[in-house]
Amino acid sequence: MDNTGITQVNLNDVPNLLAEVKYFDGEIGFADNIHSVQMLRSAFKVNFLAMIFCIRGSLSMKINSTPYQMSANDGMLIDMQSVVSDISYDDEMSCKIICMTLEGGVTFITKNVFETFMKVKENPVVHFSDDAMELMSKYYELALFKIEHPDVGSKQKEVIHSILRAYVLDMIANVTGKKEENVQILRQADKIFQRFVVMLAGNVGMQRNVKHYASELCVSPKYLSSICRKIEGKTASELITINTVGRIKQLLLYSPLSIKEISMQMGFDNLSFFGKYVKKHLGLSPNNYRKQQGYGK
């Protein structure tokens, strides 16, 4: 738990939370289910990327207060810095989970992978055909076989990561319907945008100045915004605002901090300015937003 009062779950916490963890190397982890997690009924923030595949039964949860439902053959991407809550499942539910750091996850990213990742973030639940789901399961089984037989073949960690790379590329192909026959390497502009997204993901919303990010990326604010508009259809400022508003929503919904404390936490000059900012982007005052969303219930 950090100074916002929201329980934080880091990748290194995964082995202690999931008794079903089959593999963990500090960058990537595989788990067979979530039944052993004791904190399912409470809200917690995940500071890593996670992919969940529902094999049978049904599973539901809220991601940043938005409800999602999964059933057999559904996959879900949980982006880092997301608040997960209200997890429930039926007696038949069985799932597979892959967790990874953002750094570990982007080591093999191509243009198609990155574009699809951005698309899936907006609608994190994807349905797979029976054949596609069987393929996903085969990759998982292959990875587990290598984990359980480390003396077969070459170095374990490199092989596990290679299997994951193939696994993600095929998953992307199934999501988009496109075969990545000619791998499109990220251009310089794509790489800058990728780094910008990584910086936003690691930022808690206090830094809202485009100049700050542009300086860190060694480009001009105008060039950064042009890249963002071309790739994502939004300016850098708009993406920063989306990130900031998301953080504010998390604090209003899941933190015990007062409105004044949240305003200070987010680095606003005064409570009045914070209230106007929230009203502009959420349509309600901070207090009324909390009431409407049933905060504390």
DAJOJO-V586645 format. One record per residue. N is the residue number from 1. RES is the residue in one letter. PHI is phi in whole degrees, -180 to 180 (NA if undefined). NEAR is the number of other ideal C-beta (glycine too) atoms within 10 Angstrom. D_FIRST is the distance of its C-alpha to the first C-alpha in Angstrom with 2 decimals. Layout:
n: <N	N>
res: <RES	RES>
phi: <PHI	PHI>
near: <NEAR	NEAR>
d_first: <D_FIRST	D_FIRST>
//
This chain:
n: <1	2	3	4	5	6	7	8	9	10	11	12	13	14	15	16	17	18	19	20	21	22	23	24	25	26	27	28	29	30	31	32	33	34	35	36	37	38	39	40	41	42	43	44	45	46	47	48	49	50	51	52	53	54	55	56	57	58	59	60	61	62	63	64	65	66	67	68	69	70	71	72	73	74	75	76	77	78	79	80	81	82	83	84	85	86	87	88	89	90	91	92	93	94	95	96	97	98	99	100	101	102	103	104	105	106	107	108	109	110	111	112	113	114	115	116	117	118	119	120	121	122	123	124	125	126	127	128	129	130	131	132	133	134	135	136	137	138	139	140	141	142	143	144	145	146	147	148	149	150	151	152	153	154	155	156	157	158	159	160	161	162	163	164	165	166	167	168	169	170	171	172	173	174	175	176	177	178	179	180	181	182	183	184	185	186	187	188	189	190	191	192	193	194	195	196	197	198	199	200	201	202	203	204	205	206	207	208	209	210	211	212	213	214	215	216	217	218	219	220	221	222	223	224	225	226	227	228	229	230	231	232	233	234	235	236	237	238	239	240	241	242	243	244	245	246	247	248	249	250	251	252	253	254	255	256	257	258	259	260	261	262	263	264	265	266	267	268	269	270	271	272	273	274	275	276	277	278	279	280	281	282	283	284	285	286	287	288	289	290	291	292	293	294	295	296	297>
res: <M	D	N	T	G	I	T	Q	V	N	L	N	D	V	P	N	L	L	A	E	V	K	Y	F	D	G	E	I	G	F	A	D	N	I	H	S	V	Q	M	L	R	S	A	F	K	V	N	F	L	A	M	I	F	C	I	R	G	S	L	S	M	K	I	N	S	T	P	Y	Q	M	S	A	N	D	G	M	L	I	D	M	Q	S	V	V	S	D	I	S	Y	D	D	E	M	S	C	K	I	I	C	M	T	L	E	G	G	V	T	F	I	T	K	N	V	F	E	T	F	M	K	V	K	E	N	P	V	V	H	F	S	D	D	A	M	E	L	M	S	K	Y	Y	E	L	A	L	F	K	I	E	H	P	D	V	G	S	K	Q	K	E	V	I	H	S	I	L	R	A	Y	V	L	D	M	I	A	N	V	T	G	K	K	E	E	N	V	Q	I	L	R	Q	A	D	K	I	F	Q	R	F	V	V	M	L	A	G	N	V	G	M	Q	R	N	V	K	H	Y	A	S	E	L	C	V	S	P	K	Y	L	S	S	I	C	R	K	I	E	G	K	T	A	S	E	L	I	T	I	N	T	V	G	R	I	K	Q	L	L	L	Y	S	P	L	S	I	K	E	I	S	M	Q	M	G	F	D	N	L	S	F	F	G	K	Y	V	K	K	H	L	G	L	S	P	N	N	Y	R	K	Q	Q	G	Y	G	K>
phi: <NA	-96	-76	-92	90	-90	-64	-103	-122	-96	-59	-68	-81	-56	-60	-82	-91	-114	-68	-88	-63	-100	-156	-157	-128	93	-118	-137	-138	-116	-138	-89	-170	-122	-62	-85	-71	-83	-103	-62	-83	-103	-88	-150	-100	-98	-103	-159	-90	-140	-120	-118	-121	-86	-86	-155	75	-138	-143	-131	-166	-109	-115	52	75	-94	-78	-134	-123	-123	-135	-53	77	-97	-120	-137	-103	-109	-76	-66	73	-84	-97	-105	-153	53	-77	-147	-157	-88	-65	-88	-61	-141	-145	-118	-130	-124	-117	-154	-75	-63	-65	-66	-77	-101	-67	-117	-71	-109	-61	-64	-62	-65	-62	-69	-59	-65	-67	-69	-58	-75	-140	-71	-98	-126	-96	-110	-69	-59	-66	-65	-68	-65	-63	-59	-67	-64	-60	-62	-64	-63	-62	-66	-61	-65	-63	-80	-130	-65	-86	-89	86	-91	-55	-66	-61	-63	-69	-58	-68	-68	-63	-63	-61	-62	-60	-68	-62	-70	-63	-62	-61	-72	-70	-93	79	-110	-89	-87	-69	-111	-62	-93	-72	-62	-75	-59	-63	-63	-66	-63	-64	-60	-64	-63	-63	-62	-63	-63	-62	-89	-93	-90	97	-74	-88	-119	-103	-60	-59	-62	-68	-61	-63	-63	-92	61	-135	-82	-57	-64	-68	-62	-66	-66	-65	-61	-66	-70	-86	-112	79	-136	-76	-60	-62	-64	-68	-63	-63	-59	-65	-65	-63	-61	-65	-61	-60	-59	-68	-68	-90	-121	-101	-80	-64	-73	-58	-63	-67	-66	-58	-67	-59	-87	80	-78	-64	-156	-65	-64	-65	-62	-60	-67	-64	-65	-62	-64	-98	-113	82	-141	-68	-53	-64	-68	-64	-60	-63	-63	-86	72	-57	89	-89>
near: <9	12	9	20	12	18	14	13	19	11	22	13	15	20	13	9	16	21	13	15	18	16	18	17	12	10	18	22	23	22	24	18	17	20	13	13	17	7	12	17	10	12	18	21	21	21	19	24	22	21	22	21	22	24	18	12	15	15	21	15	20	16	19	18	16	9	10	16	12	23	15	19	18	20	23	21	20	21	18	18	22	23	22	19	18	15	17	11	19	11	5	10	20	16	23	22	22	22	25	22	19	17	9	19	21	18	12	15	18	16	16	19	23	20	17	21	20	14	13	20	13	6	9	18	16	20	15	19	10	9	9	18	19	11	17	22	13	12	18	21	11	15	22	17	11	19	17	10	10	12	5	10	9	8	9	16	14	9	17	21	18	14	19	23	14	12	19	20	17	17	23	21	18	19	18	15	6	11	11	16	6	7	11	13	10	17	10	9	16	19	15	20	23	18	14	24	21	14	16	19	15	11	17	16	21	11	16	17	11	20	11	14	23	19	13	13	19	7	18	13	18	12	14	25	19	15	21	24	14	11	19	17	8	14	18	25	16	14	21	23	17	14	20	21	16	17	21	23	19	22	24	21	20	21	19	11	17	12	18	12	15	21	23	14	20	19	13	19	8	11	15	10	11	22	16	13	19	25	14	10	14	17	10	15	15	22	14	13	19	15	12	11	15	9	14	8	4>
d_first: <0.00	3.82	6.90	7.61	5.84	5.53	4.02	5.07	8.21	10.48	14.15	14.27	12.13	14.90	17.48	15.45	14.65	18.17	21.16	23.39	22.44	25.85	25.15	22.50	23.39	20.27	21.43	22.41	21.75	23.90	23.17	25.75	23.81	20.62	22.04	20.08	16.57	15.47	12.77	15.41	15.90	12.45	11.06	8.75	9.16	11.29	11.87	15.33	18.53	19.54	22.97	23.74	27.38	28.56	31.57	32.61	31.63	29.20	25.49	23.83	20.46	19.22	18.09	16.97	18.75	21.91	23.24	24.67	26.95	27.91	30.95	32.97	33.48	30.61	28.08	24.86	23.03	19.31	18.70	15.74	13.25	14.31	12.52	14.08	14.99	18.05	19.03	22.36	25.33	28.79	30.22	31.87	28.88	28.66	26.79	26.22	23.07	22.94	19.79	20.26	19.03	20.44	22.67	23.90	24.57	26.69	28.96	31.58	31.23	34.58	35.50	35.77	32.44	30.65	32.53	31.78	28.07	28.08	30.19	28.08	24.92	26.79	27.68	25.45	27.54	30.75	33.51	35.42	38.97	39.80	41.08	38.09	35.69	37.92	37.72	33.91	34.10	36.69	34.49	31.70	34.32	35.74	32.42	31.95	35.55	34.98	31.87	33.95	36.98	35.79	39.34	40.85	41.26	39.56	36.22	33.46	30.59	32.96	34.47	31.21	30.21	33.76	33.61	30.38	32.17	35.14	32.98	31.20	34.56	36.19	33.35	33.79	37.54	37.11	34.91	37.35	40.57	41.37	42.28	41.15	44.59	44.51	41.10	40.41	38.77	36.45	38.52	37.45	36.46	34.40	32.62	31.87	30.48	28.37	26.94	26.35	24.41	22.28	21.67	20.76	18.30	16.51	16.87	14.47	17.68	18.58	21.49	24.12	27.28	29.27	30.94	27.75	27.27	31.03	31.25	28.58	30.57	33.87	35.41	36.55	34.58	37.58	37.60	33.88	34.40	37.52	35.74	32.99	35.72	37.78	35.12	32.82	35.16	32.89	32.87	30.13	29.52	29.21	26.65	24.60	24.88	23.78	20.61	20.02	20.88	18.57	15.59	16.99	17.43	13.82	12.87	15.92	15.41	11.79	10.39	11.79	12.89	16.68	18.87	19.77	16.25	15.61	19.00	18.23	14.93	17.14	19.88	22.59	25.52	25.69	24.69	28.00	27.55	24.09	25.73	28.61	26.46	24.59	27.97	29.56	27.17	26.02	29.23	27.75	26.38	22.61	23.32	25.76	23.52	20.92	23.86	25.41	22.39	21.99	18.68	17.62	20.03>
//
